[in-house]
Amino acid sequence: MATVCITNVLGGCALSMILMESLAKSGANPMHLVTFASFICAPIIVVLQNPSVLVKRHIPLKSYSTIILCFFAVNVMNNQTLNFDVPVPLFIIFRSGTLLASVLMSYIMLGRVYSWKSILSVVTVSLGIIWFTLASSTYQPPEENRIKFLWIDYLPWPRFFTGIFAQTLCLFLSAYMGIKQEKLFGQYGKHPDEMLFYVNTFSLPLFGFLWPDISKAITQFNIIKNFEITESISLPLLWIELIAACVFQ
């Protein structure tokens, strides 16, 4: 059973990242749409697996407010960094930096003290991430896969550095969010399905601020790369990839 679970998790994550990379390279600037779609799919899947989340709520809605804002910001920024000349291998590896962020935030917010062995392990992983980041700093995506202009191009440094800053901020926001979740579960009991449902659902209105980009991506999805089933029937390939990415997440 454990082997099956691990295989499903690793396989799902790998397939999801392959599809995310393909979408990011489509030239349709789709990352806000990808994030929006995942926020729609998550609560639907939760309800299908555990309908009781609609019947009884254990955690007050107002307690979710901070987590909703952090969760929205982390997912939007994190996915958008794929447009900031950050290569996918670094995008994946950089998330391991959550270890260092969690240790620092736990010490600051909870006063937790870790053993030197734990600290040494975290520092070793962090040094590896820094080395890999420096080695990736000269990466340039193919021009045909690169979005021609973004607002960050007004900044006096390359897109890559903005992407790394955004991902670093996401690490610390994720660590902060984890501590808030831990406190809520300690107070009201562990209800991960309920939290996933309400956090995703109440984050959806925030995408109104990103709707211009989302609507443009929808238009591009409808006209780029059709998948031909028969000579007379075809489906937009990007929509198929988007749905699959959301399912595997």
C-alpha positions, 0 to 999 in steps of 0.5 A, a space after each residue: 500500500 505504501 509503495 502504491 501511494 508513493 508511486 502515485 504521488 511521485 508519478 502525479 507530481 512528475 506528470 504535472 510538472 511535465 504538463 506545466 512546463 509544456 503549458 509555460 512554453 506554449 507562448 500563451 502566458 497561461 500561468 494565471 489561467 493554470 492557477 485559476 483552473 487548479 483552484 477550481 478543480 481542488 474543491 470539486 475533487 475534495 467534495 467528490 472524495 469527501 462530501 461531508 465537508 459541505 455538511 459540517 464545518 469544524 473551523 470558523 470561516 474567519 480563521 481561514 482569512 490569513 491562510 487564504 491570502 497567503 495561499 493565493 499569493 504563493 500559488 500565483 507567484 510560484 507558477 508565474 515564475 515559470 515566465 521569469 526565465 526560471 528553468 523547470 529543474 530549478 523551479 522544482 529544486 528550489 522548493 526544497 528551500 522550504 526546509 530553511 524557511 520553516 526552521 527560521 519561521 518556527 524559531 521566530 514565531 514559535 521559539 522552536 530550537 532544533 538540534 545541530 544535526 538538523 540545522 547542519 542537514 538544512 544548511 547542506 540542502 540550502 547550500 546545494 540549492 544556492 549552488 544550483 541556482 547560481 549555475 542556472 543564472 545564465 539560462 535563457 529559454 528559446 525565444 519562441 517559448 519566451 513571452 515577449 514582454 512582461 511588466 518586470 522587464 521595466 526592472 533594471 535586472 534580468 527576469 531570472 533574479 525577479 523569479 528567484 526573489 519571488 520564489 524565495 518570498 513564496 518559501 517564507 510565505 509557505 512556512 508562515 502558512 504552515 505554522 498558521 495551519 498547525 495552530 488551527 489544527 491544534 485548536 480545532 483538530 485536523 481537518 485537511 479536506 475542509 481546509 483545502 475546500 474552503 481555502 481554494 473556494 474563497 480564494 477564487 474571487 481574488 482572481 478577479 484582479 487577474 482576469 484580463 490575463 486569464 481571459 487572454 490566455 483563454 483566447 489563446 488556448 482556443 486557437 493554439 495547437 489543435 489535437 485532431 481526433 478525426 479529420 473533422 473533429 479536433 480539440 485544443 491541445 492546451 485545454 487537454 494539457 491544462 485539465 490533465 495538469 489539474 487532475 495530476 496535481 
